[in-house]
Amino acid sequence: MSRVDLTRKLVLVLAALLVLAALLGDFLSSNPPEAQNLRGFYAPPTRIHFIDAEGRFLLRPFVYSYTLVDPLSTTYREQIDRPYLLVLFGGGYRYRLFGIIPSSLHLATAPGTEFYPLGTDELGRDVLARTLAGARTSLMIVLSGILIYSILGLAVGAFAGLAGGWLDAGLMRVSEFVLALPALYLILALRAVLPVRMSFGQTVLMVSGTIAAVAWPPLARAVRGQILQFGSSGFVEAAVSFGCTRWQVFSRHMLPALPALVITQAVLATPVFLLGEVILSFLDVGFQDSAESWGTMLRSLKDPRVITDFWWNLAPLGLVFLTLLSMNLLAGSPGKKEIVRPY
């Protein structure tokens, strides 16, 4: 096995683990992502112990509860007088596994006290639970955005390649105009014309649709070029000589050959949708603060003290980096030729 193949398999495993963590977020979390604990704001990650205060080694891991000693300096202290055993695969708050199966099973809980493996944010919400819920949101944004992006780019590119003439020239000039505009400013302008308050589902469609409206030109131009290349091929000329219409030639002979190109361009466009959601939510024009998304969680980084003193709130930033790394490595794997990268 070559080094390139090994790297690609490791990236695939990393991507699969990220998707699995997003789907099993409620199972991996001990607290609901929206639950607030105002007495435990900016609480540090709960430490897991095997040795108690008297020096005795316990086979089962346990934790101590935290008490806020100084609210001004946000100082917490462990209450070592009473340990709380961790319960693996125990019961907790109820949720729906994969959004369908009712369940209350969790990987680890600490009955009798709060258990925050990655600490809490400024409102006392579980950072781990919100990070995993944000991964689910990002996955929805990417999937819905890629679907809109593929349909829009395929439709415009196919229509331009088949129609030709002034329609082809006009559509390509529009795509060049969109490419020439600063993507971030165009996204913000499109977002400004939409309502400020929207439901979660509407926000998902708004964010993914807005980004797709800016990202479609590379796919449309690639599809157009592929159709023009097919137009001079022997199998298309043979189909025309047998009396096939333009639509029959496209649907029966050209369209089945386009999915590989569309999938390649869609993989390349996934970082655009992920970063677009993070940027929009970070700038307060995407998801609201009550929603779980990586962009809304990273808003707290505007306060320098979060970076220096409450570093556990950087967890979404680490997952954004890992996700973008896996996407770019997958998109840059060998065997893909004639690729037009979006932005």
N, C-alpha and C positions, 0 to 999 in steps of 0.2 A: 504494500500500500504506500503510495507516494505521500509526501508531506502535504501537498495540496488537497488530496482526497481526505487525509486525516483532519486537516483544518476545516474542510467543508462539513464533515460529519460532526465535528465538535460544535460548529456553529448551528447546525440543524438541531443538535441536542439542546443547546442553549435556547434556541428559539422555541422549541417544544416545551421546555421547562417554564419559560416565561408565559406561554399561552396556558399551560396547565395551572400555574399559580394564579393567573387571572380568573380562570374558571372555578378554581377551588378556593377562592379568596375567603369566603365565609367559613369554610371548614378550617382553614389555616389560622384564622383570627379568633381571638378570645372575646372580643367585644364588638358590638355593632359599630360600623364606621361613622354613623351619625350621632352616637351617644356622647353627651358632654359630661365632663366632671370638672366643674369650676373650682373645686377644692384641690384639683390635681393638675393645674395648668403647667405646661412645660415640665412635667415630671420626667426624670431621667429613665432610661430603659431599666426594667426590672431585672435585677441580677439573680441568676439561678445558682443555688448553693448545694453542696454535698456535705459540707462540714458545718456544724452548728456553732453557736457561741461558746459552748463548753469544749470544743475541739473534737466532738464525736463525729465519726463518718457515718453517714446514712446512705443506704443503698438507693433510696428513692430521692430524686431531686426535690428541693423545696425553695420557697421564696419568703421574703419578709415584706410586710407592709411598709409603705413610705408615709412619713408625716412632714407636712410643710412647716419648716422651722422659721424661716424669714421670708415673707411674701415679697419684700422689696428686692432682695437679692435672689429670690427664687431658689432657696436652699432647702433641700430635702434630707431627711435622715431616716435610716432603716430602724424599724422597731424590732430589735433582735430578741425580745423576750418571748415571742411566739412565732414559730415557723408554720408555714402553710404548704402542705404537700401538693406537688403538681399532679394533676390527674390527666393521663394520656387517654385520648379517645373518650372523653367524658361529655356530659351534657352541658348545654348552655343556652344562649338565645336561639330562637327558632329562625330558620331561613329556608330558602328553596335552593337545593343543589342543582346547578346548571339552569336555574330559573324555573325548574319544573318539579323536582322531587322534594317534598317537605322533609326537613331534617333538623335536628338540634345537636348533632354530633360535631365535636371540635377536636382538633389535634391535641391541644393542651389548655387546661384551665387550672385556676387556683381557687377553689371554693373558699369563700370567707374573706377574700381580699381582691384588690384589683391586680391584674396581670397585664403589663404593657411591655412586650418584648422589645419594642423600638420607641418607648416613651410616648409622650403626648404632645399635642400642639398648644397653641395659645388658649384654646377653649377646653382643654382637657380631653380631646378626642384621640383615640388610639391611632398612632401614626402607621403602624403595620396594617391595621384594618383599612385605613383610608388609602394607603399606597396600593394595596391589592385591589381595592374597589376602583381606584384610578386606573389600574392596568386594564380592568374590564371595560372602563369607559374608553380608554385609548384604543382597545381592540375593536370596539363598536365603531369608533370614528374611522379607523383605518379600513375596516371591511365595507362600511357603507360608502365611504369616500372613494375607495377603489372601484366599487360597483358603478357609482355615478360617473367617475372618471373614465372607466372603460366604455360605458355606453355612449357618453358624449364624444369621446375621442374617436371611437369606431364609427359612429354615425357621421360625424363631420368629415373624417378622412375618406370614408367610403363614398360619400356623396360627392366630394370634390374630385376624387379619382375617376368616378364613373361619369359624372356630368361633363367635366372638362370645360374648355372655353372660358367665358367671363365668370361663370359661377366658381370654377376652380380657382381662378386668379383672385377673385374677391374673397373667398374663404381663406386662402393662404395669406392675403394681406391682413385680414383680421387676426389670424393667428400670429403673424409677425408683430402686429400692434400690441397684442396681449403680452407677448414675450418681451417686448421692449419696455413695458411699464414695470416699475418697481413692484414686485409681487406683494410685499407686506402692505404697502400703501393701498394697493388695489383691493386686497382682502379687507382691510379696515374700512375702505369706502363702501364696499358691498355690504359689510356688516352694519354700517351706520344707517342704511335705509330700512333695516328690519326692526321689528319691535324689540324693546329692551328686555322685557319680561316674557319668558317662554317656558314651556314645560321641558322636562328632561329629554323626551323624545324629539320635540321640536328643535331643541338646541343641538342634538346630535345631527339631525338632518341639515340644520342651518350651517353648522361648522363644516361638515363634510361637503355639503353642496357649494358653499362659498369657496373653499379651497379647490374643489374640482373645477369650478368656473374659471380659475386662474391657471390650473396645472394641465389642462387638456391639450394645448397646442403641440407638444412633442409627440404625443400618441397619434394625433390626427395627421401630422405630417409624415410620420413613419408608415401609417396605414395607407395614406395616399401614394407614397412612393412604392409600396409593395404592390398595390393594385395597378399602378402604371407599369411596373415590371411584369406583372402577370399578363397585362394586355398584349405584350409582344411575344408571349410564350406560345409554343406549339399547341398545347392542349386547349387554350382559349381560342386560337384561330380555327382549330378543328371543330370546336363546339359552335362557333359562329357559322362555319360553312355548312353545318347540319341544320341551320335555321333556328338556333337558340336565341332567345331575346337577351337583352342586356341584363335584365333581372335574373333570368335563368342561369346565365353564365356566372353572375356574381354569387347567387345563392348555392349553386351546385358545385362550382369549381374554385371560386376564389375564397369564399367565406370559410370553408373547412380548413384552409391553409393559414388563416389569420390568427387563431387562438394562441399559437406559440409566441408570436410577436406581441400580442396584447398582454399575455401573462408576463413576458419579460419586462415590458414597459411598466406594467402595474407594480411589479416587485421594485423597480427603480423609483417609483413614485411614492411608495409607502412612507419613507422618512419625511416627505413633504407634508403629508397629512398629520403625522405624529407631531412634528415640530409646529405645524400650523395651529393645532389645538392647544399646545402648551403656550405658545406666544399669545394667542387670542385670550385664553383664560388668565394668563399672567397680567395682561393689560386690562382686565376687567370687562372685556367685551365678548367673552365666550361663556363658559359655565359660571353660574353664581357660586358664592362661597359655600352655600349649603350643599352643593353637589360634590361628589367625590371625583376629582380629576387631578392629574399631575400638575396641570397649569395652575389651578386654584391653590393647591398645596404649596407651590413654589412662590406664591405671592408673599409669604412670610419672609422670604429672603431679602425683601426691600429693607428690612431691619438688620443692620450689621451684627447686632448682638445674637441673632439667631445663628449666624454662621460661626461665631466664636464660642458662645456659651451653650447653645441648644442645637448642637451639630446633628443630632439624630433626625431633625426635620429635613436633612439633606437626602434622606432615603429615596424620595421620588426622583431626584436628580441622578442618582446612581442607576436606577432602573431605566431612566430615559437614555443614559449613555449606553447601557448594555443592549437595549432594544435597537438603538440606532446602529451600534456596532454590528450586531447580528444581521440587520437588514442590509447594511452596506456590504458586508462580506458575502452574503448570499447573492446580492445583485452583481457583485464583481467576480463571481465564480467563473471559471473558464468554460468555454463552449458557447458563449453568447457573443454574437457578432452583429455589426451594423446596428448598434444601440444608440438611441438619442437620449441623453440624460436630461431630465427635467430640472432646469435651474442648476 
